[in-house]
Amino acid sequence: MTALVQKLNSRHYNMLHAYVTEGLSNKEMSNRFDLNEGYIPTIKNSPAWKKEETALQDYLGPQKYKR
């Protein structure tokens, strides 16, 4: 079973911002943030990521994000 991310760190928040505002793919995020591409879905499927992603999208408004 894959371990879930319980709390986002600063790198995760940077990834989240890039994902929401720039529409980066998993491959682009893994290259930019020097992570294994297979680990990206684990982060993105965590409840902490989903909560922060929704909050960021609500904060930015519907015209400001690409996802």
Phi, psi and omega in degrees: 000140181280134179288137177271149176281121183276325183216138180278139175261184185296324177296319178298319179295322176295319177297316180300314180298315179295321180296314184286315187274329183253347180069036181295143173279171177300319180296317179296321178293319180296323178290314184292321186256009174054053177237157173294130182301329180291340181275340183301313179299329177298317179291312185292336180270358181285148178301325180296316179297311183300320179296313181291325178297314178298317180297318180293318178297319177295320181293317183284333183089163188292340183271349189261349182241157188260352182259000000 
